[in-house]
Amino acid sequence: MANQKRLEVARALATKPELLLLDELMAGLNPTEVAQAMGLVTRIRDKGITIFMIEHVMKAIMSVCDRIMVLHHGE
């Protein structure tokens, strides 16, 4: 996973949030980095932190999300 994205997530986790907003976490990542990012998301989820993700990589998030909402043209 790209270092800048890791740093951003680490900064957010430092505040011990109950809710974490991840906006396009996987944008620009190669397949190996996407797998690492999803591992990180899984570990965060398993700690009981609610994660709200905005993402275009649907295949990756299907395995870790309890609920998914799809917007089409903003609706």
N, C-alpha and C positions, 0 to 999 in steps of 0.2 A: 504494500500500500504506500502511496506517495507520502513522503515525510511531512509535507505541508498539511495534508489531510489528517494524518496521525496527530500532529500538533494541535489542530483545531478541535478534534474530538477530545484529546487529553485536557485541553483548557476547559472545555465544557464540563467534563467529568470531574474536574478539580473542585467544582462548586457543589458536588454531591446532589445533582438534580433528581427530582422525581419524574420529570419529563425531559426528553432530549429530542430536539428537532434536527434532523439530518436532511439537508437540502442538496440533492444530487451528489451524494457521497461518492458514487461510483463513476461519475462523469470523468472521462479521460483516462480511466484505469485500464490496464491490460487484463486478460483473463486471470492471471495469477494474482494480481492485485485485487481484483473483484472478489476472488475466493478469500483472500486475507481480510478484506473489508467485511465480508459476510460473517467470517469467524469472529471478528470484533463485535459486530452487531449482535450475534448470538450470545457472546459472553456478557455483553451489557444487558440484554434482555433477561438472561438467566439470573442476573443480580437483582431483578425486580424493577428495573427502570423502564418506564413506558417510553417507547420510541415512536415518534411521528416522522415518517420518511416521505420525502418527495423524490421520486425516482422514475427514470425511464427504463431501467433494466429490470423488467418484470420477472424474467426467469430467475434471476438471483434472489429477489425478495420473496418469491412464492414459498420458499422453504423455511423462512424464519418469521413470517408474519401471521398473526392470529386473525387479523381483519384487514381487508384491502378495499379501498375505494378507488374507482377509476373515473377520472374526469375526461370528458371528450369535448374539446373546444371550450373549456372553462365551465362546463355544466356537469 
